[in-house]
Amino acid sequence: MLELNQEVNQFQLEGFFRAEKGDNLISKMQVEIVLRDGVIEEIRGDI
């Protein structure tokens, strides 16, 4: 049973992102995207 507005980690996704000289690669790879009914609601972290 899930509570209303509870966050659930469903999967990890591999993809592309822009990286430039001087960027912190570790922080770029730790981004979370929060979806609600398939729509992006929030992006957490550096993109």
N, C-alpha and C positions, 0 to 999 in steps of 0.2 A: 504494500500500500504506500502510495506517495501522498505527501501533504501538499496543499495548495502552494504554489510558487516555489516548491523545492527544486533545487538544481541537481541534475543527474549528468554524470560524465558518460556520454553515449559512445564516443569514438574519438580516435585521433586521426587527423588528416594530414597528408603530406602534400606540399604544394610549393609554389614559387613566391618569392618576395624580393623586394628591392633592397640591396645591401651596397653600401658605399664605403670607401676607405675611411677608417676611423669609427665606423659603427660598432656597437657591442653585439657580436653575433649571438651570445647566450641570451641576451634580453630579446633579441629579434625572434628567437626560436621558442619563446615562452609566452606566446599570445593565446588568449582564450577568446572565443567568439560565442556569445550567449544568443541562442535562438529561442523564439517563442512561436510555435506553430509554423516552423520553417522560415521565419522572418528574422533577420539580424536585429537584435535588440540592443546589444552592447558589445564593444570590442575592448578587451582588457589587455594592456601591455603596449609596448612600442611596436608600431607598424612602419 
